[in-house]
Amino acid sequence: MTIDAEGFDHEIIISNDWALYRPRVLLVELLNTDIQNLDTNPTAQVLKSHNYRIMAKSFNTFFFVANEAFPQNA
């Protein structure tokens, strides 16, 4: 699933029912954010709290994956 809501991405993410709508892969545009400061980004923190982790990054888009969909030790 891709979220690109022109500045309202965080609001969409915090309003989602993660038990009902849980995509395996989530692409989120996070402007002015890099891998080094991802832990301080509020959107990334919300996704981490819902058991998503970063898998990849393009220029402004971060690829988050659900931990249960892509186990790290598989």
N, C-alpha and C positions, 0 to 999 in steps of 0.2 A: 504494500500500500504506500502511496506517495502522499505526503501532506505538503501543500504549498498554498497557503492562504494569505499571502501578501501581508505578513506581519502578525497574523492571528494564529500562527501554528501552535504556540504554547497554550493558548486558550482552548484550542481544539483538543490537544493532548490531555490537558487536565480535566476536560469534561467527558472524555471517553469512558465508557464502561468496559474496563479491560477484561473482566470475566466473560463478557458477552462478545465483544469485538476484539479479537487478539490476532492480528496478522503475524505471520511467521517472520516477515521482513518488513521493516518500516523505513522509508526514506524521508528525511526531514532536512529542510534547508535551515542552517544555522549560520547567519551572517556574522562576520567578525569573530569567528570562533575557530580555533585550531585544536589539534589533538592534545597539545600540552595544557590548554586551559579548559578542556571539555568537562572536567569534574566540577568546575564552578558554574557551568551553564545550567540555569534552572530547568530548561526543557530536558536536557540530558539527565539531570538528577531525578526528574519524574520518571523517565523511562527506566532508569536503573532501579528505582524503587518498585517498578512493575516487572522486574526480572528480564530486562532487555540489556544487551551489551553492544558496544560498537564493533562492527565487523570491517568496515571500510569507509573511506572518505574520498569524495571528489572535490572540486573546487569549493563549493558552498554546501554540498549535500553530504550528510552523514547517513550511513547505512547501519541501522540497528537490527539485531536479530533477537528473537525470543530464545531465552536460554534452553527451554525444553524442546524447541524445534531443531536446534543445532547444538547438541551437547559438545563441550570443549574436549572431552576425553573419548570421543567416539572414534 
